[in-house]
């Protein structure tokens, strides 16, 4: 069994809780409130900056050209296309985020950056694989069911349910699978599960 598949199986329980978290369910069922999504736009924009830093670290530590190129493309997409989405969505949204939204949701960036600094490239790939697998799963479900509110919310869900995003998750899985055998599984499982727990707390912060 591949390492990426072992991670998914070992962390099936926190993944299921994350996929079913309140925010994902309210988006999926079309009942997400204006204030909750305003706060989400603020906190997710902040984490996109963290994701760009993680991919940047991965460029530095990449084991070869293919991994370097893929992570560089991810940095570019995060700092252009995704940054533009947040600028447009926040400008059009009917209410602003609460002033302390980003502070209340800092747990995700703190966990991811601490893990990356300690574990280097294997940790970065594992953390990103956890986060992106979560988003692919819950957004695909929400997009498939077709009850997501039209406009910025539907656009965001569709982005994370599309083939380009799926290909990115598959590429992360291949990077995890290619990690040297000398890298032990235990710490990676803890990082993967910890990232999912941090994702739950991060999204719950819009209701605090």
PyMOL commands that set and color helices and strands:
alter all, ss='L'
color gray80, all
select helices_A, chain A and resi 3-10+12-19+22-28+34-61+65-92+101-104+107-145+152-159+163-177+185-207
alter helices_A, ss='H'
color red, helices_A
deselect
rebuild
show_as cartoon
